[in-house]
Amino acid sequence: MAWSVIQRCGGQMRVGFGGVYALDFGAILLMADAMGAALPLLADLLPRVEPLIVKAYRKESGDGE
């Protein structure tokens, strides 16, 4: 279930003038709760995958690093 949440979290980004800089953990954890996912697992996993997701999003959107 945690992987399903991570696959769906791509739209839950924090964006500033410099582009995407983080995931919105609050929104992701709310979505995870609604999906019945294990919140402690996601709370541990999200900080580990956040840099990878943000980097991929920035590369895809042409924002660079």
PDB file of N, CA, C and O in Angstrom:
ATOM      1  N   MET A   1       0.824  -1.198   0.000  1.00  0.00           N
ATOM      2  CA  MET A   1       0.000   0.000   0.000  1.00  0.00           C
ATOM      3  C   MET A   1       0.866   1.258   0.000  1.00  0.00           C
ATOM      4  O   MET A   1       0.518   2.249  -0.643  1.00  0.00           O
ATOM      5  N   ALA A   2       1.996   1.226   0.721  1.00  0.00           N
ATOM      6  CA  ALA A   2       2.874   2.395   0.774  1.00  0.00           C
ATOM      7  C   ALA A   2       3.359   2.771  -0.621  1.00  0.00           C
ATOM      8  O   ALA A   2       3.451   3.951  -0.959  1.00  0.00           O
ATOM      9  N   TRP A   3       3.668   1.761  -1.427  1.00  0.00           N
ATOM     10  CA  TRP A   3       4.134   2.043  -2.786  1.00  0.00           C
ATOM     11  C   TRP A   3       3.038   2.711  -3.613  1.00  0.00           C
ATOM     12  O   TRP A   3       3.337   3.595  -4.416  1.00  0.00           O
ATOM     13  N   SER A   4       1.800   2.321  -3.440  1.00  0.00           N
ATOM     14  CA  SER A   4       0.682   2.953  -4.154  1.00  0.00           C
ATOM     15  C   SER A   4       0.579   4.428  -3.798  1.00  0.00           C
ATOM     16  O   SER A   4       0.323   5.267  -4.662  1.00  0.00           O
ATOM     17  N   VAL A   5       0.781   4.739  -2.526  1.00  0.00           N
ATOM     18  CA  VAL A   5       0.742   6.147  -2.095  1.00  0.00           C
ATOM     19  C   VAL A   5       1.874   6.916  -2.758  1.00  0.00           C
ATOM     20  O   VAL A   5       1.652   8.015  -3.266  1.00  0.00           O
ATOM     21  N   ILE A   6       3.073   6.367  -2.762  1.00  0.00           N
ATOM     22  CA  ILE A   6       4.224   7.050  -3.354  1.00  0.00           C
ATOM     23  C   ILE A   6       4.010   7.276  -4.843  1.00  0.00           C
ATOM     24  O   ILE A   6       4.378   8.327  -5.366  1.00  0.00           O
ATOM     25  N   GLN A   7       3.424   6.314  -5.526  1.00  0.00           N
ATOM     26  CA  GLN A   7       3.151   6.475  -6.953  1.00  0.00           C
ATOM     27  C   GLN A   7       2.166   7.614  -7.208  1.00  0.00           C
ATOM     28  O   GLN A   7       2.217   8.249  -8.261  1.00  0.00           O
ATOM     29  N   ARG A   8       1.283   7.876  -6.272  1.00  0.00           N
ATOM     30  CA  ARG A   8       0.260   8.906  -6.451  1.00  0.00           C
ATOM     31  C   ARG A   8       0.670  10.267  -5.897  1.00  0.00           C
ATOM     32  O   ARG A   8      -0.078  11.234  -6.046  1.00  0.00           O
ATOM     33  N   CYS A   9       1.822  10.367  -5.269  1.00  0.00           N
ATOM     34  CA  CYS A   9       2.186  11.615  -4.589  1.00  0.00           C
ATOM     35  C   CYS A   9       2.863  12.621  -5.501  1.00  0.00           C
ATOM     36  O   CYS A   9       3.227  13.703  -5.040  1.00  0.00           O
ATOM     37  N   GLY A  10       3.044  12.310  -6.767  1.00  0.00           N
ATOM     38  CA  GLY A  10       3.730  13.207  -7.687  1.00  0.00           C
ATOM     39  C   GLY A  10       3.117  14.580  -7.807  1.00  0.00           C
ATOM     40  O   GLY A  10       3.829  15.540  -8.102  1.00  0.00           O
ATOM     41  N   GLY A  11       1.830  14.709  -7.592  1.00  0.00           N
ATOM     42  CA  GLY A  11       1.185  16.011  -7.684  1.00  0.00           C
ATOM     43  C   GLY A  11       1.196  16.790  -6.384  1.00  0.00           C
ATOM     44  O   GLY A  11       0.746  17.935  -6.342  1.00  0.00           O
ATOM     45  N   GLN A  12       1.705  16.181  -5.323  1.00  0.00           N
ATOM     46  CA  GLN A  12       1.708  16.824  -4.009  1.00  0.00           C
ATOM     47  C   GLN A  12       3.075  17.455  -3.761  1.00  0.00           C
ATOM     48  O   GLN A  12       3.864  16.973  -2.949  1.00  0.00           O
ATOM     49  N   MET A  13       3.333  18.535  -4.474  1.00  0.00           N
ATOM     50  CA  MET A  13       4.639  19.180  -4.427  1.00  0.00           C
ATOM     51  C   MET A  13       4.552  20.548  -3.774  1.00  0.00           C
ATOM     52  O   MET A  13       3.512  21.206  -3.786  1.00  0.00           O
ATOM     53  N   ARG A  14       5.665  20.949  -3.208  1.00  0.00           N
ATOM     54  CA  ARG A  14       5.831  22.322  -2.732  1.00  0.00           C
ATOM     55  C   ARG A  14       6.656  23.030  -3.799  1.00  0.00           C
ATOM     56  O   ARG A  14       7.738  22.577  -4.173  1.00  0.00           O
ATOM     57  N   VAL A  15       6.123  24.150  -4.282  1.00  0.00           N
ATOM     58  CA  VAL A  15       6.745  24.861  -5.394  1.00  0.00           C
ATOM     59  C   VAL A  15       6.931  26.319  -5.011  1.00  0.00           C
ATOM     60  O   VAL A  15       6.039  26.947  -4.440  1.00  0.00           O
ATOM     61  N   GLY A  16       8.109  26.847  -5.337  1.00  0.00           N
ATOM     62  CA  GLY A  16       8.407  28.257  -5.115  1.00  0.00           C
ATOM     63  C   GLY A  16       8.868  28.881  -6.416  1.00  0.00           C
ATOM     64  O   GLY A  16       8.696  28.299  -7.487  1.00  0.00           O
ATOM     65  N   PHE A  17       9.449  30.053  -6.325  1.00  0.00           N
ATOM     66  CA  PHE A  17       9.921  30.738  -7.532  1.00  0.00           C
ATOM     67  C   PHE A  17      11.018  29.960  -8.247  1.00  0.00           C
ATOM     68  O   PHE A  17      11.194  30.098  -9.457  1.00  0.00           O
ATOM     69  N   GLY A  18      11.756  29.144  -7.500  1.00  0.00           N
ATOM     70  CA  GLY A  18      12.811  28.338  -8.093  1.00  0.00           C
ATOM     71  C   GLY A  18      12.334  26.987  -8.595  1.00  0.00           C
ATOM     72  O   GLY A  18      13.145  26.167  -9.025  1.00  0.00           O
ATOM     73  N   GLY A  19      11.042  26.744  -8.548  1.00  0.00           N
ATOM     74  CA  GLY A  19      10.489  25.469  -8.993  1.00  0.00           C
ATOM     75  C   GLY A  19      10.181  24.551  -7.815  1.00  0.00           C
ATOM     76  O   GLY A  19      10.032  25.002  -6.679  1.00  0.00           O
ATOM     77  N   VAL A  20      10.091  23.281  -8.102  1.00  0.00           N
ATOM     78  CA  VAL A  20       9.764  22.275  -7.087  1.00  0.00           C
ATOM     79  C   VAL A  20      10.928  22.162  -6.117  1.00  0.00           C
ATOM     80  O   VAL A  20      12.082  22.061  -6.535  1.00  0.00           O
ATOM     81  N   TYR A  21      10.629  22.180  -4.818  1.00  0.00           N
ATOM     82  CA  TYR A  21      11.693  22.028  -3.831  1.00  0.00           C
ATOM     83  C   TYR A  21      11.402  20.956  -2.781  1.00  0.00           C
ATOM     84  O   TYR A  21      12.297  20.606  -2.012  1.00  0.00           O
ATOM     85  N   ALA A  22      10.173  20.423  -2.725  1.00  0.00           N
ATOM     86  CA  ALA A  22       9.857  19.417  -1.710  1.00  0.00           C
ATOM     87  C   ALA A  22       8.517  18.763  -2.005  1.00  0.00           C
ATOM     88  O   ALA A  22       7.743  19.239  -2.835  1.00  0.00           O
ATOM     89  N   LEU A  23       8.262  17.673  -1.315  1.00  0.00           N
ATOM     90  CA  LEU A  23       6.940  17.054  -1.326  1.00  0.00           C
ATOM     91  C   LEU A  23       6.122  17.662  -0.201  1.00  0.00           C
ATOM     92  O   LEU A  23       6.675  18.099   0.808  1.00  0.00           O
ATOM     93  N   ASP A  24       4.824  17.690  -0.368  1.00  0.00           N
ATOM     94  CA  ASP A  24       3.925  18.164   0.688  1.00  0.00           C
ATOM     95  C   ASP A  24       3.550  16.959   1.545  1.00  0.00           C
ATOM     96  O   ASP A  24       2.573  16.263   1.269  1.00  0.00           O
ATOM     97  N   PHE A  25       4.350  16.726   2.595  1.00  0.00           N
ATOM     98  CA  PHE A  25       4.151  15.547   3.430  1.00  0.00           C
ATOM     99  C   PHE A  25       2.761  15.524   4.057  1.00  0.00           C
ATOM    100  O   PHE A  25       2.157  14.459   4.184  1.00  0.00           O
ATOM    101  N   GLY A  26       2.253  16.678   4.445  1.00  0.00           N
ATOM    102  CA  GLY A  26       0.924  16.723   5.061  1.00  0.00           C
ATOM    103  C   GLY A  26      -0.140  16.182   4.129  1.00  0.00           C
ATOM    104  O   GLY A  26      -0.964  15.361   4.532  1.00  0.00           O
ATOM    105  N   ALA A  27      -0.127  16.637   2.882  1.00  0.00           N
ATOM    106  CA  ALA A  27      -1.104  16.170   1.899  1.00  0.00           C
ATOM    107  C   ALA A  27      -0.916  14.688   1.596  1.00  0.00           C
ATOM    108  O   ALA A  27      -1.891  13.951   1.447  1.00  0.00           O
ATOM    109  N   ILE A  28       0.328  14.257   1.506  1.00  0.00           N
ATOM    110  CA  ILE A  28       0.603  12.846   1.206  1.00  0.00           C
ATOM    111  C   ILE A  28       0.132  11.948   2.346  1.00  0.00           C
ATOM    112  O   ILE A  28      -0.464  10.899   2.102  1.00  0.00           O
ATOM    113  N   LEU A  29       0.391  12.349   3.581  1.00  0.00           N
ATOM    114  CA  LEU A  29      -0.031  11.533   4.717  1.00  0.00           C
ATOM    115  C   LEU A  29      -1.553  11.512   4.860  1.00  0.00           C
ATOM    116  O   LEU A  29      -2.118  10.502   5.281  1.00  0.00           O
ATOM    117  N   LEU A  30      -2.217  12.610   4.516  1.00  0.00           N
ATOM    118  CA  LEU A  30      -3.689  12.603   4.515  1.00  0.00           C
ATOM    119  C   LEU A  30      -4.222  11.636   3.462  1.00  0.00           C
ATOM    120  O   LEU A  30      -5.161  10.881   3.715  1.00  0.00           O
ATOM    121  N   MET A  31      -3.613  11.667   2.282  1.00  0.00           N
ATOM    122  CA  MET A  31      -4.013  10.754   1.214  1.00  0.00           C
ATOM    123  C   MET A  31      -3.753   9.309   1.638  1.00  0.00           C
ATOM    124  O   MET A  31      -4.580   8.428   1.405  1.00  0.00           O
ATOM    125  N   ALA A  32      -2.594   9.075   2.265  1.00  0.00           N
ATOM    126  CA  ALA A  32      -2.248   7.728   2.725  1.00  0.00           C
ATOM    127  C   ALA A  32      -3.250   7.228   3.757  1.00  0.00           C
ATOM    128  O   ALA A  32      -3.661   6.068   3.725  1.00  0.00           O
ATOM    129  N   ASP A  33      -3.639   8.106   4.670  1.00  0.00           N
ATOM    130  CA  ASP A  33      -4.628   7.729   5.683  1.00  0.00           C
ATOM    131  C   ASP A  33      -5.947   7.354   5.024  1.00  0.00           C
ATOM    132  O   ASP A  33      -6.579   6.371   5.410  1.00  0.00           O
ATOM    133  N   ALA A  34      -6.360   8.130   4.037  1.00  0.00           N
ATOM    134  CA  ALA A  34      -7.609   7.841   3.326  1.00  0.00           C
ATOM    135  C   ALA A  34      -7.530   6.516   2.570  1.00  0.00           C
ATOM    136  O   ALA A  34      -8.537   5.831   2.390  1.00  0.00           O
ATOM    137  N   MET A  35      -6.318   6.163   2.131  1.00  0.00           N
ATOM    138  CA  MET A  35      -6.126   4.910   1.404  1.00  0.00           C
ATOM    139  C   MET A  35      -5.912   3.726   2.343  1.00  0.00           C
ATOM    140  O   MET A  35      -5.867   2.583   1.888  1.00  0.00           O
ATOM    141  N   GLY A  36      -5.780   3.981   3.643  1.00  0.00           N
ATOM    142  CA  GLY A  36      -5.563   2.903   4.598  1.00  0.00           C
ATOM    143  C   GLY A  36      -4.124   2.421   4.669  1.00  0.00           C
ATOM    144  O   GLY A  36      -3.864   1.298   5.102  1.00  0.00           O
ATOM    145  N   ALA A  37      -3.185   3.266   4.246  1.00  0.00           N
ATOM    146  CA  ALA A  37      -1.771   2.886   4.258  1.00  0.00           C
ATOM    147  C   ALA A  37      -1.190   3.040   5.662  1.00  0.00           C
ATOM    148  O   ALA A  37      -1.747   3.741   6.507  1.00  0.00           O
ATOM    149  N   ALA A  38      -0.082   2.381   5.890  1.00  0.00           N
ATOM    150  CA  ALA A  38       0.608   2.431   7.183  1.00  0.00           C
ATOM    151  C   ALA A  38       1.346   3.764   7.308  1.00  0.00           C
ATOM    152  O   ALA A  38       2.376   3.966   6.665  1.00  0.00           O
ATOM    153  N   LEU A  39       0.829   4.662   8.125  1.00  0.00           N
ATOM    154  CA  LEU A  39       1.425   5.989   8.268  1.00  0.00           C
ATOM    155  C   LEU A  39       2.831   5.957   8.860  1.00  0.00           C
ATOM    156  O   LEU A  39       3.683   6.712   8.392  1.00  0.00           O
ATOM    157  N   PRO A  40       3.123   5.125   9.867  1.00  0.00           N
ATOM    158  CA  PRO A  40       4.507   5.091  10.369  1.00  0.00           C
ATOM    159  C   PRO A  40       5.518   4.684   9.288  1.00  0.00           C
ATOM    160  O   PRO A  40       6.619   5.232   9.224  1.00  0.00           O
ATOM    161  N   LEU A  41       5.144   3.737   8.456  1.00  0.00           N
ATOM    162  CA  LEU A  41       6.029   3.317   7.372  1.00  0.00           C
ATOM    163  C   LEU A  41       6.271   4.475   6.411  1.00  0.00           C
ATOM    164  O   LEU A  41       7.410   4.733   6.021  1.00  0.00           O
ATOM    165  N   LEU A  42       5.211   5.166   6.032  1.00  0.00           N
ATOM    166  CA  LEU A  42       5.362   6.296   5.111  1.00  0.00           C
ATOM    167  C   LEU A  42       6.146   7.435   5.744  1.00  0.00           C
ATOM    168  O   LEU A  42       6.944   8.083   5.066  1.00  0.00           O
ATOM    169  N   ALA A  43       5.935   7.691   7.024  1.00  0.00           N
ATOM    170  CA  ALA A  43       6.674   8.751   7.704  1.00  0.00           C
ATOM    171  C   ALA A  43       8.171   8.444   7.682  1.00  0.00           C
ATOM    172  O   ALA A  43       8.989   9.364   7.647  1.00  0.00           O
ATOM    173  N   ASP A  44       8.529   7.187   7.702  1.00  0.00           N
ATOM    174  CA  ASP A  44       9.934   6.796   7.611  1.00  0.00           C
ATOM    175  C   ASP A  44      10.424   6.810   6.171  1.00  0.00           C
ATOM    176  O   ASP A  44      11.569   7.185   5.914  1.00  0.00           O
ATOM    177  N   LEU A  45       9.601   6.418   5.252  1.00  0.00           N
ATOM    178  CA  LEU A  45       9.986   6.265   3.852  1.00  0.00           C
ATOM    179  C   LEU A  45      10.033   7.581   3.075  1.00  0.00           C
ATOM    180  O   LEU A  45      10.918   7.767   2.239  1.00  0.00           O
ATOM    181  N   LEU A  46       9.106   8.485   3.334  1.00  0.00           N
ATOM    182  CA  LEU A  46       9.014   9.715   2.544  1.00  0.00           C
ATOM    183  C   LEU A  46      10.293  10.553   2.533  1.00  0.00           C
ATOM    184  O   LEU A  46      10.698  10.995   1.458  1.00  0.00           O
ATOM    185  N   PRO A  47      10.943  10.794   3.661  1.00  0.00           N
ATOM    186  CA  PRO A  47      12.176  11.581   3.608  1.00  0.00           C
ATOM    187  C   PRO A  47      13.282  10.920   2.778  1.00  0.00           C
ATOM    188  O   PRO A  47      14.170  11.596   2.259  1.00  0.00           O
ATOM    189  N   ARG A  48      13.215   9.605   2.664  1.00  0.00           N
ATOM    190  CA  ARG A  48      14.222   8.886   1.885  1.00  0.00           C
ATOM    191  C   ARG A  48      13.970   8.978   0.380  1.00  0.00           C
ATOM    192  O   ARG A  48      14.919   9.022  -0.404  1.00  0.00           O
ATOM    193  N   VAL A  49      12.705   9.006  -0.027  1.00  0.00           N
ATOM    194  CA  VAL A  49      12.403   9.053  -1.460  1.00  0.00           C
ATOM    195  C   VAL A  49      12.170  10.476  -1.957  1.00  0.00           C
ATOM    196  O   VAL A  49      12.202  10.718  -3.164  1.00  0.00           O
ATOM    197  N   GLU A  50      11.940  11.414  -1.055  1.00  0.00           N
ATOM    198  CA  GLU A  50      11.669  12.799  -1.462  1.00  0.00           C
ATOM    199  C   GLU A  50      12.750  13.368  -2.383  1.00  0.00           C
ATOM    200  O   GLU A  50      12.403  13.918  -3.429  1.00  0.00           O
ATOM    201  N   PRO A  51      14.041  13.267  -2.052  1.00  0.00           N
ATOM    202  CA  PRO A  51      15.050  13.849  -2.945  1.00  0.00           C
ATOM    203  C   PRO A  51      15.016  13.243  -4.346  1.00  0.00           C
ATOM    204  O   PRO A  51      15.248  13.945  -5.331  1.00  0.00           O
ATOM    205  N   LEU A  52      14.731  11.955  -4.440  1.00  0.00           N
ATOM    206  CA  LEU A  52      14.674  11.299  -5.748  1.00  0.00           C
ATOM    207  C   LEU A  52      13.488  11.795  -6.570  1.00  0.00           C
ATOM    208  O   LEU A  52      13.618  12.056  -7.766  1.00  0.00           O
ATOM    209  N   ILE A  53      12.338  11.923  -5.925  1.00  0.00           N
ATOM    210  CA  ILE A  53      11.138  12.379  -6.623  1.00  0.00           C
ATOM    211  C   ILE A  53      11.293  13.830  -7.055  1.00  0.00           C
ATOM    212  O   ILE A  53      10.964  14.179  -8.189  1.00  0.00           O
ATOM    213  N   VAL A  54      11.792  14.678  -6.159  1.00  0.00           N
ATOM    214  CA  VAL A  54      11.968  16.100  -6.489  1.00  0.00           C
ATOM    215  C   VAL A  54      12.974  16.258  -7.620  1.00  0.00           C
ATOM    216  O   VAL A  54      12.745  17.031  -8.550  1.00  0.00           O
ATOM    217  N   LYS A  55      14.083  15.536  -7.549  1.00  0.00           N
ATOM    218  CA  LYS A  55      15.097  15.612  -8.607  1.00  0.00           C
ATOM    219  C   LYS A  55      14.525  15.184  -9.951  1.00  0.00           C
ATOM    220  O   LYS A  55      14.767  15.837 -10.966  1.00  0.00           O
ATOM    221  N   ALA A  56      13.767  14.092  -9.964  1.00  0.00           N
ATOM    222  CA  ALA A  56      13.162  13.614 -11.214  1.00  0.00           C
ATOM    223  C   ALA A  56      12.149  14.625 -11.752  1.00  0.00           C
ATOM    224  O   ALA A  56      12.097  14.868 -12.957  1.00  0.00           O
ATOM    225  N   TYR A  57      11.354  15.207 -10.873  1.00  0.00           N
ATOM    226  CA  TYR A  57      10.358  16.176 -11.307  1.00  0.00           C
ATOM    227  C   TYR A  57      11.034  17.410 -11.896  1.00  0.00           C
ATOM    228  O   TYR A  57      10.615  17.910 -12.940  1.00  0.00           O
ATOM    229  N   ARG A  58      12.084  17.902 -11.226  1.00  0.00           N
ATOM    230  CA  ARG A  58      12.797  19.079 -11.714  1.00  0.00           C
ATOM    231  C   ARG A  58      13.449  18.807 -13.063  1.00  0.00           C
ATOM    232  O   ARG A  58      13.429  19.662 -13.948  1.00  0.00           O
ATOM    233  N   LYS A  59      14.028  17.614 -13.222  1.00  0.00           N
ATOM    234  CA  LYS A  59      14.671  17.254 -14.484  1.00  0.00           C
ATOM    235  C   LYS A  59      13.626  17.181 -15.598  1.00  0.00           C
ATOM    236  O   LYS A  59      13.852  17.671 -16.704  1.00  0.00           O
ATOM    237  N   GLU A  60      12.481  16.567 -15.296  1.00  0.00           N
ATOM    238  CA  GLU A  60      11.417  16.413 -16.290  1.00  0.00           C
ATOM    239  C   GLU A  60      10.827  17.755 -16.716  1.00  0.00           C
ATOM    240  O   GLU A  60      10.484  17.953 -17.881  1.00  0.00           O
ATOM    241  N   SER A  61      10.717  18.668 -15.758  1.00  0.00           N
ATOM    242  CA  SER A  61      10.111  19.967 -16.067  1.00  0.00           C
ATOM    243  C   SER A  61      11.122  20.981 -16.578  1.00  0.00           C
ATOM    244  O   SER A  61      10.754  22.103 -16.925  1.00  0.00           O
ATOM    245  N   GLY A  62      12.403  20.595 -16.627  1.00  0.00           N
ATOM    246  CA  GLY A  62      13.427  21.485 -17.157  1.00  0.00           C
ATOM    247  C   GLY A  62      13.911  22.530 -16.169  1.00  0.00           C
ATOM    248  O   GLY A  62      14.548  23.505 -16.567  1.00  0.00           O
ATOM    249  N   ASP A  63      13.622  22.344 -14.883  1.00  0.00           N
ATOM    250  CA  ASP A  63      14.053  23.315 -13.872  1.00  0.00           C
ATOM    251  C   ASP A  63      15.518  23.162 -13.512  1.00  0.00           C
ATOM    252  O   ASP A  63      16.079  24.041 -12.858  1.00  0.00           O
ATOM    253  N   GLY A  64      16.151  22.077 -13.917  1.00  0.00           N
ATOM    254  CA  GLY A  64      17.552  21.851 -13.570  1.00  0.00           C
ATOM    255  C   GLY A  64      17.699  21.458 -12.121  1.00  0.00           C
ATOM    256  O   GLY A  64      16.785  20.887 -11.526  1.00  0.00           O
ATOM    257  N   GLU A  65      18.853  21.764 -11.552  1.00  0.00           N
ATOM    258  CA  GLU A  65      19.113  21.421 -10.142  1.00  0.00           C
ATOM    259  C   GLU A  65      19.472  22.614  -9.363  1.00  0.00           C
ATOM    260  O   GLU A  65      19.724  22.514  -8.162  1.00  0.00           O
TER     261      GLU A  65
END
